[in-house]
Amino acid sequence: MARTLSLRIIAEGVETEAQRDYLNRQNIHLLQGYYFWKPMPYVALVMLLLSKPKARIIEE
């Protein structure tokens, strides 16, 4: 349904490489979960992002 409506799909709760690979094969490329990063406080996240050369922080 999401593809029919041209919506982007975000998969949450990705915990393993196998899950990541499966989702990528299904053309789902926006993923989040423990496989990538453990939960962290906001300030720690900002510091992590600022340490990356191409990072951008967008405030809403």
C-alpha distance matrix in Angstrom:
0.0 3.8 5.5 5.1 6.3 8.6 8.6 10.8 10.3 13.5 14.7 17.6 20.5 21.1 24.7 25.6 25.8 24.1 21.0 21.0 21.6 18.9 16.2 17.8 17.6 13.9 14.0 13.5 16.7 16.8 18.4 20.8 23.1 26.6 26.5 26.8 28.9 30.3 30.1 32.8 34.4 33.4 36.7 36.4 33.0 34.4 37.4 35.3 33.3 36.5 38.0 35.5 36.6 33.4 32.1 31.2 31.0 29.3 30.6 28.8
3.8 0.0 3.8 5.4 5.2 6.1 5.0 7.0 6.9 10.4 12.3 15.3 18.6 19.1 22.8 23.9 24.0 22.9 19.6 19.1 20.0 17.8 14.6 15.8 16.4 12.8 12.1 11.1 13.8 13.5 15.5 18.0 20.6 24.3 24.1 24.1 26.1 27.7 27.4 29.9 31.4 30.1 33.4 33.1 29.6 30.9 33.9 31.8 29.6 32.8 34.4 31.9 33.0 29.7 28.3 27.4 27.2 25.6 27.0 25.4
5.5 3.8 0.0 3.8 5.3 4.8 5.7 7.4 8.1 11.8 13.7 17.2 20.3 20.2 23.9 24.4 23.9 22.7 19.8 18.9 19.2 17.1 14.1 14.6 14.7 11.2 10.1 10.3 13.0 13.7 16.2 19.2 22.1 25.6 24.9 24.7 27.2 29.2 29.2 31.7 33.3 32.1 35.1 34.6 31.0 32.2 34.9 32.6 30.3 33.4 34.8 31.9 32.7 29.3 28.5 27.8 28.1 26.7 28.5 27.2
5.1 5.4 3.8 0.0 3.8 5.5 7.7 10.5 11.5 15.2 17.2 20.4 23.6 23.7 27.4 27.9 27.5 26.1 23.3 22.6 22.7 20.4 17.7 18.3 17.9 14.5 13.6 14.1 16.8 17.4 19.8 22.8 25.5 29.2 28.6 28.5 30.8 32.7 32.5 35.0 36.4 35.0 38.1 37.8 34.2 35.3 38.2 36.1 33.6 36.6 38.2 35.3 36.0 32.5 31.6 30.7 30.9 29.1 30.8 29.1
6.3 5.2 5.3 3.8 0.0 3.8 5.5 9.1 10.8 14.4 16.9 19.9 23.3 23.9 27.6 28.6 28.4 27.5 24.4 23.5 24.1 22.1 19.0 19.5 19.9 16.5 15.1 14.8 17.0 16.8 19.5 22.1 25.0 28.8 28.6 28.1 30.0 31.8 31.3 33.5 34.6 32.9 36.0 36.1 32.4 33.2 36.3 34.5 31.9 34.8 36.7 34.0 34.6 31.0 29.9 28.6 28.5 26.4 27.8 25.9
8.6 6.1 4.8 5.5 3.8 0.0 3.8 6.7 9.3 12.9 15.8 19.0 22.5 22.6 26.3 27.1 26.5 25.9 23.0 21.5 22.1 20.6 17.3 17.2 17.9 14.9 12.8 12.6 14.3 14.4 17.4 20.3 23.6 27.3 26.7 25.9 28.1 30.2 29.9 31.9 33.1 31.3 34.1 34.1 30.3 31.0 33.9 32.0 29.3 32.0 33.8 30.9 31.3 27.7 26.9 25.7 26.0 24.1 26.0 24.5
8.6 5.0 5.7 7.7 5.5 3.8 0.0 3.8 6.4 9.6 12.8 15.7 19.3 19.7 23.5 24.7 24.5 24.1 21.0 19.6 20.7 19.3 15.8 16.1 17.4 14.4 12.4 11.1 12.5 11.8 14.6 17.2 20.4 24.1 23.9 23.1 24.9 26.9 26.4 28.4 29.5 27.8 30.8 30.7 27.1 27.9 30.9 29.1 26.5 29.4 31.2 28.6 29.3 25.9 24.6 23.4 23.3 21.5 23.1 21.6
10.8 7.0 7.4 10.5 9.1 6.7 3.8 0.0 3.8 6.6 10.0 13.0 16.6 16.7 20.4 21.6 21.2 21.2 18.1 16.4 17.7 16.8 13.1 13.2 15.1 12.5 10.1 8.2 9.0 8.0 11.1 13.8 17.2 20.9 20.5 19.5 21.4 23.6 23.3 25.3 26.7 25.1 27.9 27.6 23.9 24.9 27.7 25.7 23.2 26.2 27.8 25.1 26.0 22.7 21.4 20.6 20.7 19.4 21.3 20.3
10.3 6.9 8.1 11.5 10.8 9.3 6.4 3.8 0.0 3.8 6.5 9.7 13.2 13.4 17.2 18.4 18.4 18.2 14.9 13.6 15.2 14.0 10.2 11.2 13.3 10.5 9.0 6.2 7.8 6.7 8.7 11.4 14.4 18.1 17.8 17.3 19.4 21.3 21.2 23.7 25.4 24.3 27.3 26.7 23.2 24.7 27.4 25.1 23.1 26.4 27.8 25.3 26.7 23.6 22.2 21.7 21.6 20.7 22.5 21.6
13.5 10.4 11.8 15.2 14.4 12.9 9.6 6.6 3.8 0.0 3.8 6.4 10.0 10.4 14.2 15.9 16.3 16.6 13.2 11.8 14.3 13.6 9.9 11.2 14.0 11.8 10.7 7.0 7.4 4.8 5.7 7.7 10.8 14.5 14.5 14.0 15.8 17.5 17.4 19.9 21.8 20.9 24.0 23.2 19.8 21.6 24.3 21.9 20.2 23.7 25.0 22.8 24.6 21.8 20.0 19.8 19.4 18.9 20.6 20.0
14.7 12.3 13.7 17.2 16.9 15.8 12.8 10.0 6.5 3.8 0.0 3.8 6.8 7.1 10.9 12.6 13.5 13.5 9.9 9.2 12.1 11.1 7.8 10.2 12.8 11.0 10.9 7.3 8.1 6.3 4.8 6.4 8.5 12.0 12.0 12.4 14.3 15.8 16.2 19.2 21.5 21.3 24.5 23.2 20.1 22.5 24.8 22.2 21.2 24.8 25.7 23.6 25.8 23.4 21.6 21.9 21.6 21.5 23.0 22.7
17.6 15.3 17.2 20.4 19.9 19.0 15.7 13.0 9.7 6.4 3.8 0.0 3.8 5.7 9.1 11.8 13.6 14.2 10.6 10.4 13.9 13.3 10.6 13.1 15.9 14.4 14.6 10.9 11.1 8.6 6.0 5.0 5.8 9.3 10.4 10.9 12.1 12.8 12.9 16.1 18.5 18.7 22.0 20.7 17.9 20.7 23.0 20.6 20.0 23.7 24.6 23.0 25.6 23.6 21.4 21.7 20.9 21.0 22.1 21.9
20.5 18.6 20.3 23.6 23.3 22.5 19.3 16.6 13.2 10.0 6.8 3.8 0.0 3.8 6.1 9.4 12.0 12.6 9.4 10.1 13.7 13.3 11.6 14.3 16.9 16.0 16.7 13.3 13.4 11.5 8.1 6.2 4.4 6.9 8.3 10.0 10.9 11.0 11.7 15.3 18.1 19.1 22.2 20.5 18.2 21.4 23.3 20.7 20.8 24.6 25.0 23.8 26.7 25.2 23.0 23.7 22.9 23.4 24.5 24.5
21.1 19.1 20.2 23.7 23.9 22.6 19.7 16.7 13.4 10.4 7.1 5.7 3.8 0.0 3.8 6.1 8.3 9.2 6.2 6.5 10.1 10.4 9.1 11.5 14.1 14.0 14.7 11.7 11.5 10.5 6.8 5.9 4.5 6.3 5.9 8.0 10.1 11.2 13.0 16.4 19.6 20.5 23.2 21.1 18.7 21.9 23.3 20.4 20.4 24.2 24.2 22.6 25.4 23.9 22.2 23.4 23.2 24.1 25.7 26.1
24.7 22.8 23.9 27.4 27.6 26.3 23.5 20.4 17.2 14.2 10.9 9.1 6.1 3.8 0.0 3.8 7.1 8.6 6.9 7.9 11.2 11.9 11.7 13.8 16.2 16.7 17.7 15.1 14.6 13.8 10.1 8.6 5.9 5.1 4.4 7.9 9.6 10.1 12.6 16.1 19.6 21.1 23.6 21.0 19.2 22.6 23.6 20.5 21.2 24.9 24.4 23.1 26.2 25.3 23.6 25.2 25.0 26.4 27.9 28.6
25.6 23.9 24.4 27.9 28.6 27.1 24.7 21.6 18.4 15.9 12.6 11.8 9.4 6.1 3.8 0.0 3.8 5.3 5.3 6.4 8.7 10.0 10.9 12.5 14.5 15.7 17.0 15.0 14.6 14.8 11.4 10.9 9.0 8.1 5.6 9.1 11.7 12.8 15.8 19.0 22.7 24.1 26.2 23.5 21.6 24.9 25.5 22.1 22.8 26.4 25.5 23.9 26.7 25.9 24.8 26.7 27.0 28.6 30.4 31.3
25.8 24.0 23.9 27.5 28.4 26.5 24.5 21.2 18.4 16.3 13.5 13.6 12.0 8.3 7.1 3.8 0.0 3.8 5.4 5.0 6.1 8.5 9.9 10.5 12.3 14.3 15.3 14.0 13.3 14.3 11.5 12.0 11.1 10.6 7.2 9.7 13.0 15.0 18.1 21.0 24.6 25.7 27.6 24.7 22.6 25.6 26.0 22.4 22.8 26.3 25.1 23.1 25.5 24.6 24.1 26.3 27.1 28.8 31.0 32.1
24.1 22.9 22.7 26.1 27.5 25.9 24.1 21.2 18.2 16.6 13.5 14.2 12.6 9.2 8.6 5.3 3.8 0.0 3.8 5.4 5.1 6.1 8.6 9.9 10.6 12.5 14.4 13.5 13.8 15.3 12.8 13.8 13.0 13.1 10.2 12.9 16.2 17.9 20.7 23.9 27.4 28.5 30.7 27.9 25.7 28.7 29.4 25.9 26.1 29.6 28.7 26.5 28.8 27.7 27.1 29.1 29.8 31.2 33.3 34.1
21.0 19.6 19.8 23.3 24.4 23.0 21.0 18.1 14.9 13.2 9.9 10.6 9.4 6.2 6.9 5.3 5.4 3.8 0.0 3.8 5.5 5.1 6.2 8.6 9.9 10.7 12.6 10.9 11.6 12.5 9.9 11.0 10.5 11.4 9.2 11.8 14.9 16.4 18.8 22.1 25.5 26.3 28.8 26.4 24.0 27.0 28.1 24.8 24.7 28.4 27.9 25.8 28.2 26.7 25.7 27.3 27.7 28.7 30.7 31.1
21.0 19.1 18.9 22.6 23.5 21.5 19.6 16.4 13.6 11.8 9.2 10.4 10.1 6.5 7.9 6.4 5.0 5.4 3.8 0.0 3.8 5.5 5.3 6.2 8.7 9.9 10.7 9.0 8.7 9.9 7.6 9.4 9.8 11.1 8.3 9.8 13.3 15.7 18.1 21.0 24.3 24.8 27.0 24.6 22.0 24.7 25.8 22.3 21.9 25.5 25.0 22.6 24.8 23.2 22.5 24.1 24.9 26.0 28.3 29.0
21.6 20.0 19.2 22.7 24.1 22.1 20.7 17.7 15.2 14.3 12.1 13.9 13.7 10.1 11.2 8.7 6.1 5.1 5.5 3.8 0.0 3.8 5.5 5.1 6.2 8.7 9.9 9.6 9.7 12.1 10.7 13.0 13.6 14.7 11.6 13.0 16.7 19.2 21.7 24.6 27.9 28.3 30.4 28.0 25.2 27.8 28.7 25.1 24.6 28.1 27.3 24.7 26.4 24.8 24.6 26.5 27.6 28.7 31.3 32.0
18.9 17.8 17.1 20.4 22.1 20.6 19.3 16.8 14.0 13.6 11.1 13.3 13.3 10.4 11.9 10.0 8.5 6.1 5.1 5.5 3.8 0.0 3.8 5.5 5.1 6.4 8.9 8.8 10.3 12.6 11.4 13.8 14.4 16.0 13.5 15.3 18.8 20.8 23.0 26.2 29.4 29.8 32.2 30.0 27.2 29.8 31.1 27.7 27.0 30.6 30.2 27.6 29.4 27.5 27.0 28.5 29.3 30.0 32.4 32.6
16.2 14.6 14.1 17.7 19.0 17.3 15.8 13.1 10.2 9.9 7.8 10.6 11.6 9.1 11.7 10.9 9.9 8.6 6.2 5.3 5.5 3.8 0.0 3.8 5.4 5.0 6.5 5.2 7.1 9.1 8.3 11.2 12.6 15.0 12.9 14.1 17.4 19.6 21.3 24.3 27.2 27.3 29.9 28.0 24.9 27.3 28.9 25.7 24.7 28.3 28.3 25.7 27.4 25.2 24.5 25.6 26.3 26.7 29.0 29.1
17.8 15.8 14.6 18.3 19.5 17.2 16.1 13.2 11.2 11.2 10.2 13.1 14.3 11.5 13.8 12.5 10.5 9.9 8.6 6.2 5.1 5.5 3.8 0.0 3.8 5.3 5.0 5.1 5.6 8.9 9.1 12.4 14.3 16.5 14.0 14.3 17.9 20.7 22.6 25.3 28.1 27.9 30.2 28.2 25.0 27.0 28.5 25.1 23.9 27.2 27.1 24.1 25.4 23.1 23.0 24.3 25.5 26.1 28.8 29.2
17.6 16.4 14.7 17.9 19.9 17.9 17.4 15.1 13.3 14.0 12.8 15.9 16.9 14.1 16.2 14.5 12.3 10.6 9.9 8.7 6.2 5.1 5.4 3.8 0.0 3.8 5.4 7.3 9.0 12.3 12.6 15.9 17.5 19.6 16.9 17.8 21.4 24.0 26.0 28.8 31.8 31.6 33.9 31.9 28.8 30.9 32.3 28.9 27.6 31.0 30.7 27.6 28.8 26.5 26.6 27.9 29.2 29.7 32.3 32.6
13.9 12.8 11.2 14.5 16.5 14.9 14.4 12.5 10.5 11.8 11.0 14.4 16.0 14.0 16.7 15.7 14.3 12.5 10.7 9.9 8.7 6.4 5.0 5.3 3.8 0.0 3.9 5.5 8.6 11.4 12.0 15.4 17.3 19.9 17.9 18.7 22.0 24.4 25.9 28.8 31.5 31.2 33.8 32.1 28.9 30.9 32.7 29.6 28.1 31.5 31.7 28.7 30.0 27.4 27.1 27.9 28.8 28.9 31.3 31.1
14.0 12.1 10.1 13.6 15.1 12.8 12.4 10.1 9.0 10.7 10.9 14.6 16.7 14.7 17.7 17.0 15.3 14.4 12.6 10.7 9.9 8.9 6.5 5.0 5.4 3.9 0.0 3.8 6.1 9.2 11.0 14.7 17.3 20.1 18.1 18.1 21.4 24.1 25.4 28.0 30.4 29.7 32.2 30.7 27.2 28.9 30.7 27.7 25.9 29.1 29.5 26.3 27.2 24.4 24.2 24.9 26.1 26.0 28.7 28.6
13.5 11.1 10.3 14.1 14.8 12.6 11.1 8.2 6.2 7.0 7.3 10.9 13.3 11.7 15.1 15.0 14.0 13.5 10.9 9.0 9.6 8.8 5.2 5.1 7.3 5.5 3.8 0.0 3.8 6.0 7.5 11.2 13.9 17.0 15.4 15.3 18.3 20.8 21.9 24.5 26.9 26.2 28.8 27.4 24.0 25.8 27.8 24.9 23.2 26.6 27.1 24.2 25.5 22.8 22.1 22.6 23.4 23.3 25.7 25.6
16.7 13.8 13.0 16.8 17.0 14.3 12.5 9.0 7.8 7.4 8.1 11.1 13.4 11.5 14.6 14.6 13.3 13.8 11.6 8.7 9.7 10.3 7.1 5.6 9.0 8.6 6.1 3.8 0.0 3.8 6.0 9.7 12.8 15.7 13.9 13.0 16.1 19.0 20.1 22.4 24.8 23.9 26.2 24.7 21.2 22.8 24.7 21.7 19.8 23.1 23.6 20.6 21.8 19.1 18.5 19.3 20.4 20.7 23.4 23.8
16.8 13.5 13.7 17.4 16.8 14.4 11.8 8.0 6.7 4.8 6.3 8.6 11.5 10.5 13.8 14.8 14.3 15.3 12.5 9.9 12.1 12.6 9.1 8.9 12.3 11.4 9.2 6.0 3.8 0.0 3.8 7.0 10.6 13.9 13.0 11.6 14.0 16.7 17.3 19.4 21.5 20.5 23.1 21.8 18.3 19.9 22.1 19.4 17.5 20.9 21.8 19.1 20.7 18.0 16.7 17.1 17.6 17.7 20.1 20.4
18.4 15.5 16.2 19.8 19.5 17.4 14.6 11.1 8.7 5.7 4.8 6.0 8.1 6.8 10.1 11.4 11.5 12.8 9.9 7.6 10.7 11.4 8.3 9.1 12.6 12.0 11.0 7.5 6.0 3.8 0.0 3.8 7.0 10.3 9.4 8.6 11.1 13.5 14.4 17.0 19.5 19.2 21.8 20.2 16.9 19.2 21.2 18.3 17.1 20.8 21.3 19.1 21.2 19.0 17.5 18.3 18.4 19.0 21.1 21.5
20.8 18.0 19.2 22.8 22.1 20.3 17.2 13.8 11.4 7.7 6.4 5.0 6.2 5.9 8.6 10.9 12.0 13.8 11.0 9.4 13.0 13.8 11.2 12.4 15.9 15.4 14.7 11.2 9.7 7.0 3.8 0.0 3.7 7.2 7.6 6.7 8.1 10.0 10.7 13.4 16.1 16.1 18.8 17.2 14.2 16.9 18.8 16.1 15.5 19.3 19.9 18.2 20.9 19.1 17.0 17.8 17.4 18.3 19.9 20.5
23.1 20.6 22.1 25.5 25.0 23.6 20.4 17.2 14.4 10.8 8.5 5.8 4.4 4.5 5.9 9.0 11.1 13.0 10.5 9.8 13.6 14.4 12.6 14.3 17.5 17.3 17.3 13.9 12.8 10.6 7.0 3.7 0.0 3.8 5.4 5.9 6.6 7.5 8.7 12.0 15.2 16.0 18.8 16.8 14.4 17.7 19.2 16.5 16.7 20.5 20.7 19.5 22.6 21.4 19.2 20.2 19.7 20.8 22.1 22.7
26.6 24.3 25.6 29.2 28.8 27.3 24.1 20.9 18.1 14.5 12.0 9.3 6.9 6.3 5.1 8.1 10.6 13.1 11.4 11.1 14.7 16.0 15.0 16.5 19.6 19.9 20.1 17.0 15.7 13.9 10.3 7.2 3.8 0.0 3.8 5.3 5.1 5.1 7.7 11.0 14.6 16.3 18.6 16.0 14.4 18.0 18.9 16.0 17.1 20.7 20.4 19.6 23.0 22.4 20.3 21.8 21.3 22.9 24.1 25.1
26.5 24.1 24.9 28.6 28.6 26.7 23.9 20.5 17.8 14.5 12.0 10.4 8.3 5.9 4.4 5.6 7.2 10.2 9.2 8.3 11.6 13.5 12.9 14.0 16.9 17.9 18.1 15.4 13.9 13.0 9.4 7.6 5.4 3.8 0.0 3.8 6.1 7.8 10.9 13.8 17.4 18.7 20.7 17.9 16.0 19.3 19.9 16.6 17.5 21.0 20.3 19.0 22.1 21.5 19.9 21.9 22.0 23.8 25.6 26.8
26.8 24.1 24.7 28.5 28.1 25.9 23.1 19.5 17.3 14.0 12.4 10.9 10.0 8.0 7.9 9.1 9.7 12.9 11.8 9.8 13.0 15.3 14.1 14.3 17.8 18.7 18.1 15.3 13.0 11.6 8.6 6.7 5.9 5.3 3.8 0.0 3.8 7.1 9.9 12.0 15.5 16.2 17.9 15.1 12.9 16.0 16.6 13.2 13.7 17.3 16.7 15.3 18.4 17.7 16.1 18.2 18.5 20.5 22.4 23.9
28.9 26.1 27.2 30.8 30.0 28.1 24.9 21.4 19.4 15.8 14.3 12.1 10.9 10.1 9.6 11.7 13.0 16.2 14.9 13.3 16.7 18.8 17.4 17.9 21.4 22.0 21.4 18.3 16.1 14.0 11.1 8.1 6.6 5.1 6.1 3.8 0.0 3.8 6.5 8.3 11.9 13.1 14.7 11.8 10.1 13.5 14.0 11.0 12.3 15.8 15.3 14.7 18.3 18.0 15.9 17.7 17.4 19.6 21.0 22.7
30.3 27.7 29.2 32.7 31.8 30.2 26.9 23.6 21.3 17.5 15.8 12.8 11.0 11.2 10.1 12.8 15.0 17.9 16.4 15.7 19.2 20.8 19.6 20.7 24.0 24.4 24.1 20.8 19.0 16.7 13.5 10.0 7.5 5.1 7.8 7.1 3.8 0.0 3.8 6.4 10.1 12.3 14.1 11.4 10.5 14.3 14.8 12.5 14.3 17.6 17.3 17.4 21.1 21.1 18.6 20.0 19.1 21.1 22.0 23.4
30.1 27.4 29.2 32.5 31.3 29.9 26.4 23.3 21.2 17.4 16.2 12.9 11.7 13.0 12.6 15.8 18.1 20.7 18.8 18.1 21.7 23.0 21.3 22.6 26.0 25.9 25.4 21.9 20.1 17.3 14.4 10.7 8.7 7.7 10.9 9.9 6.5 3.8 0.0 3.8 7.1 9.4 11.8 9.8 9.0 12.7 13.9 12.4 14.0 17.2 17.6 18.1 21.7 21.5 18.5 19.3 17.7 19.3 19.6 20.8
32.8 29.9 31.7 35.0 33.5 31.9 28.4 25.3 23.7 19.9 19.2 16.1 15.3 16.4 16.1 19.0 21.0 23.9 22.1 21.0 24.6 26.2 24.3 25.3 28.8 28.8 28.0 24.5 22.4 19.4 17.0 13.4 12.0 11.0 13.8 12.0 8.3 6.4 3.8 0.0 3.8 6.5 8.3 6.3 6.5 10.0 10.9 10.1 12.2 14.8 15.4 16.6 20.2 20.4 17.2 18.0 16.1 18.1 18.1 19.7
34.4 31.4 33.3 36.4 34.6 33.1 29.5 26.7 25.4 21.8 21.5 18.5 18.1 19.6 19.6 22.7 24.6 27.4 25.5 24.3 27.9 29.4 27.2 28.1 31.8 31.5 30.4 26.9 24.8 21.5 19.5 16.1 15.2 14.6 17.4 15.5 11.9 10.1 7.1 3.8 0.0 3.8 5.6 5.4 6.4 8.9 10.2 10.8 12.5 14.5 15.7 17.4 20.8 21.0 17.6 17.7 15.2 17.0 16.3 17.9
33.4 30.1 32.1 35.0 32.9 31.3 27.8 25.1 24.3 20.9 21.3 18.7 19.1 20.5 21.1 24.1 25.7 28.5 26.3 24.8 28.3 29.8 27.3 27.9 31.6 31.2 29.7 26.2 23.9 20.5 19.2 16.1 16.0 16.3 18.7 16.2 13.1 12.3 9.4 6.5 3.8 0.0 3.8 5.5 5.1 6.3 8.7 9.8 10.6 12.3 14.3 15.8 18.9 18.8 15.1 14.6 11.8 13.4 12.5 14.4
36.7 33.4 35.1 38.1 36.0 34.1 30.8 27.9 27.3 24.0 24.5 22.0 22.2 23.2 23.6 26.2 27.6 30.7 28.8 27.0 30.4 32.2 29.9 30.2 33.9 33.8 32.2 28.8 26.2 23.1 21.8 18.8 18.8 18.6 20.7 17.9 14.7 14.1 11.8 8.3 5.6 3.8 0.0 3.8 5.4 5.1 6.2 8.6 9.9 10.5 12.4 14.7 17.7 18.2 14.8 14.6 12.1 14.3 13.5 16.0
36.4 33.1 34.6 37.8 36.1 34.1 30.7 27.6 26.7 23.2 23.2 20.7 20.5 21.1 21.0 23.5 24.7 27.9 26.4 24.6 28.0 30.0 28.0 28.2 31.9 32.1 30.7 27.4 24.7 21.8 20.2 17.2 16.8 16.0 17.9 15.1 11.8 11.4 9.8 6.3 5.4 5.5 3.8 0.0 3.8 5.5 5.1 6.1 8.7 9.9 10.7 12.9 16.4 17.2 14.1 14.9 13.1 15.8 15.9 18.5
33.0 29.6 31.0 34.2 32.4 30.3 27.1 23.9 23.2 19.8 20.1 17.9 18.2 18.7 19.2 21.6 22.6 25.7 24.0 22.0 25.2 27.2 24.9 25.0 28.8 28.9 27.2 24.0 21.2 18.3 16.9 14.2 14.4 14.4 16.0 12.9 10.1 10.5 9.0 6.5 6.4 5.1 5.4 3.8 0.0 3.8 5.4 5.0 6.2 8.6 9.9 11.1 14.5 14.7 11.3 11.9 10.3 12.9 13.5 16.0
34.4 30.9 32.2 35.3 33.2 31.0 27.9 24.9 24.7 21.6 22.5 20.7 21.4 21.9 22.6 24.9 25.6 28.7 27.0 24.7 27.8 29.8 27.3 27.0 30.9 30.9 28.9 25.8 22.8 19.9 19.2 16.9 17.7 18.0 19.3 16.0 13.5 14.3 12.7 10.0 8.9 6.3 5.1 5.5 3.8 0.0 3.8 5.4 5.1 6.1 8.6 10.2 12.9 13.2 9.7 9.7 7.8 10.7 11.3 14.4
37.4 33.9 34.9 38.2 36.3 33.9 30.9 27.7 27.4 24.3 24.8 23.0 23.3 23.3 23.6 25.5 26.0 29.4 28.1 25.8 28.7 31.1 28.9 28.5 32.3 32.7 30.7 27.8 24.7 22.1 21.2 18.8 19.2 18.9 19.9 16.6 14.0 14.8 13.9 10.9 10.2 8.7 6.2 5.1 5.4 3.8 0.0 3.8 5.5 5.1 6.2 9.0 12.0 13.3 10.5 11.5 10.6 13.9 14.7 18.0
35.3 31.8 32.6 36.1 34.5 32.0 29.1 25.7 25.1 21.9 22.2 20.6 20.7 20.4 20.5 22.1 22.4 25.9 24.8 22.3 25.1 27.7 25.7 25.1 28.9 29.6 27.7 24.9 21.7 19.4 18.3 16.1 16.5 16.0 16.6 13.2 11.0 12.5 12.4 10.1 10.8 9.8 8.6 6.1 5.0 5.4 3.8 0.0 3.8 5.5 5.2 6.9 10.5 11.7 9.1 11.1 11.0 14.5 15.9 19.0
33.3 29.6 30.3 33.6 31.9 29.3 26.5 23.2 23.1 20.2 21.2 20.0 20.8 20.4 21.2 22.8 22.8 26.1 24.7 21.9 24.6 27.0 24.7 23.9 27.6 28.1 25.9 23.2 19.8 17.5 17.1 15.5 16.7 17.1 17.5 13.7 12.3 14.3 14.0 12.2 12.5 10.6 9.9 8.7 6.2 5.1 5.5 3.8 0.0 3.8 5.4 5.4 8.4 8.6 5.5 7.3 7.6 11.2 13.3 16.5
36.5 32.8 33.4 36.6 34.8 32.0 29.4 26.2 26.4 23.7 24.8 23.7 24.6 24.2 24.9 26.4 26.3 29.6 28.4 25.5 28.1 30.6 28.3 27.2 31.0 31.5 29.1 26.6 23.1 20.9 20.8 19.3 20.5 20.7 21.0 17.3 15.8 17.6 17.2 14.8 14.5 12.3 10.5 9.9 8.6 6.1 5.1 5.5 3.8 0.0 3.8 5.4 7.3 8.5 6.1 7.6 8.2 11.9 13.7 17.3
38.0 34.4 34.8 38.2 36.7 33.8 31.2 27.8 27.8 25.0 25.7 24.6 25.0 24.2 24.4 25.5 25.1 28.7 27.9 25.0 27.3 30.2 28.3 27.1 30.7 31.7 29.5 27.1 23.6 21.8 21.3 19.9 20.7 20.4 20.3 16.7 15.3 17.3 17.6 15.4 15.7 14.3 12.4 10.7 9.9 8.6 6.2 5.2 5.4 3.8 0.0 3.8 6.4 8.9 7.8 10.5 11.6 15.4 17.4 21.0
35.5 31.9 31.9 35.3 34.0 30.9 28.6 25.1 25.3 22.8 23.6 23.0 23.8 22.6 23.1 23.9 23.1 26.5 25.8 22.6 24.7 27.6 25.7 24.1 27.6 28.7 26.3 24.2 20.6 19.1 19.1 18.2 19.5 19.6 19.0 15.3 14.7 17.4 18.1 16.6 17.4 15.8 14.7 12.9 11.1 10.2 9.0 6.9 5.4 5.4 3.8 0.0 3.8 5.7 5.4 8.9 11.1 14.7 17.4 20.7
36.6 33.0 32.7 36.0 34.6 31.3 29.3 26.0 26.7 24.6 25.8 25.6 26.7 25.4 26.2 26.7 25.5 28.8 28.2 24.8 26.4 29.4 27.4 25.4 28.8 30.0 27.2 25.5 21.8 20.7 21.2 20.9 22.6 23.0 22.1 18.4 18.3 21.1 21.7 20.2 20.8 18.9 17.7 16.4 14.5 12.9 12.0 10.5 8.4 7.3 6.4 3.8 0.0 3.8 5.8 9.0 12.0 15.3 18.3 21.7
33.4 29.7 29.3 32.5 31.0 27.7 25.9 22.7 23.6 21.8 23.4 23.6 25.2 23.9 25.3 25.9 24.6 27.7 26.7 23.2 24.8 27.5 25.2 23.1 26.5 27.4 24.4 22.8 19.1 18.0 19.0 19.1 21.4 22.4 21.5 17.7 18.0 21.1 21.5 20.4 21.0 18.8 18.2 17.2 14.7 13.2 13.3 11.7 8.6 8.5 8.9 5.7 3.8 0.0 3.8 6.6 10.2 13.0 16.4 19.4
32.1 28.3 28.5 31.6 29.9 26.9 24.6 21.4 22.2 20.0 21.6 21.4 23.0 22.2 23.6 24.8 24.1 27.1 25.7 22.5 24.6 27.0 24.5 23.0 26.6 27.1 24.2 22.1 18.5 16.7 17.5 17.0 19.2 20.3 19.9 16.1 15.9 18.6 18.5 17.2 17.6 15.1 14.8 14.1 11.3 9.7 10.5 9.1 5.5 6.1 7.8 5.4 5.8 3.8 0.0 3.8 6.7 9.9 13.1 16.2
31.2 27.4 27.8 30.7 28.6 25.7 23.4 20.6 21.7 19.8 21.9 21.7 23.7 23.4 25.2 26.7 26.3 29.1 27.3 24.1 26.5 28.5 25.6 24.3 27.9 27.9 24.9 22.6 19.3 17.1 18.3 17.8 20.2 21.8 21.9 18.2 17.7 20.0 19.3 18.0 17.7 14.6 14.6 14.9 11.9 9.7 11.5 11.1 7.3 7.6 10.5 8.9 9.0 6.6 3.8 0.0 3.8 6.4 9.8 12.9
31.0 27.2 28.1 30.9 28.5 26.0 23.3 20.7 21.6 19.4 21.6 20.9 22.9 23.2 25.0 27.0 27.1 29.8 27.7 24.9 27.6 29.3 26.3 25.5 29.2 28.8 26.1 23.4 20.4 17.6 18.4 17.4 19.7 21.3 22.0 18.5 17.4 19.1 17.7 16.1 15.2 11.8 12.1 13.1 10.3 7.8 10.6 11.0 7.6 8.2 11.6 11.1 12.0 10.2 6.7 3.8 0.0 3.8 6.4 9.7
29.3 25.6 26.7 29.1 26.4 24.1 21.5 19.4 20.7 18.9 21.5 21.0 23.4 24.1 26.4 28.6 28.8 31.2 28.7 26.0 28.7 30.0 26.7 26.1 29.7 28.9 26.0 23.3 20.7 17.7 19.0 18.3 20.8 22.9 23.8 20.5 19.6 21.1 19.3 18.1 17.0 13.4 14.3 15.8 12.9 10.7 13.9 14.5 11.2 11.9 15.4 14.7 15.3 13.0 9.9 6.4 3.8 0.0 3.8 6.5
30.6 27.0 28.5 30.8 27.8 26.0 23.1 21.3 22.5 20.6 23.0 22.1 24.5 25.7 27.9 30.4 31.0 33.3 30.7 28.3 31.3 32.4 29.0 28.8 32.3 31.3 28.7 25.7 23.4 20.1 21.1 19.9 22.1 24.1 25.6 22.4 21.0 22.0 19.6 18.1 16.3 12.5 13.5 15.9 13.5 11.3 14.7 15.9 13.3 13.7 17.4 17.4 18.3 16.4 13.1 9.8 6.4 3.8 0.0 3.8
28.8 25.4 27.2 29.1 25.9 24.5 21.6 20.3 21.6 20.0 22.7 21.9 24.5 26.1 28.6 31.3 32.1 34.1 31.1 29.0 32.0 32.6 29.1 29.2 32.6 31.1 28.6 25.6 23.8 20.4 21.5 20.5 22.7 25.1 26.8 23.9 22.7 23.4 20.8 19.7 17.9 14.4 16.0 18.5 16.0 14.4 18.0 19.0 16.5 17.3 21.0 20.7 21.7 19.4 16.2 12.9 9.7 6.5 3.8 0.0
